[in-house]
């Protein structure tokens, strides 16, 4: 038999180029460096443009620095019902017309808090189920709670108000 050679078969007579000799690789490396620098600069500006109250609220573990919408509503001096729920909760959506009808009564204050958008309220007000209605007297003291759907009449009873206003939700066909 004849002698076989163990030499590799060359498809090209050129020598292979090193990575720095390939323009496409150099352009990709420069683009990656530019993106990295742009990301660092953009991150630096985004962090420096935070509002001062957000920065102090994050740095300060004291919760009083954060504006609490519930406490603001309780300062009205009226009996108040606050519903903690979410827009994607069916029972919460069914409660909206009842709450809207109750909000027409000038003797009480009605508030609706979306706890999926304002998650800090879940732990602050110990919400375990959606919807949860929390009832407050005119001094801002919690008097009772209800979890789930509730009628407008029952809300008025829990607030200690007589039902002199039509609280039936309006439905449009």
Steps between C-alpha positions, in 0.01 A plus 500: 500500500605853443592747763209707625562851616355633824502856377172694532320587183519873436196659344679828463856592440474802735614503859219540757449857623539584865204660682644851488540469128127446443310829466162352596631382837658837570171678421307264729750555784479879458118484494496292820729749674283792383182330631668432833611863537156628396332271755725620779443866412122453470488318833696779667257766375193290587616456860592866543157621372294320767269730692635590842198364686548157338867496586436598863214253534722217381795603710284572805333191646245726674168452317379851589710647217275327245170675431220265603183559298290312755611729784429801278143377440448433871575866579166606349330447835221285356421130540704328233500172313815405311496206265828325434473308176628482143366565152555140393294365794143414392347562844684833521359607163152399614543724807590810295140604414399461867795710615429760233138528615614533863750770405204725405404520870665811646492359855765233431829462320563209263844402372621218278864384514645275229736286707668350197620847401564612859644182652626663822139531618467119515730468799430843649125433526529118530294417192451125458222479240365712216279690540538608861295792629637679806259724690610806696310737726514879465812510723692267268484195729439163336163363609468181293604308191328290241660264248316430177196662341261703715180691432471876518247474784742292706777753439277780629403294806868437580570872466203583724317698230130471414425408139332821380678498162423264212801270500386253237763481228393635166525260213489607138369273231 
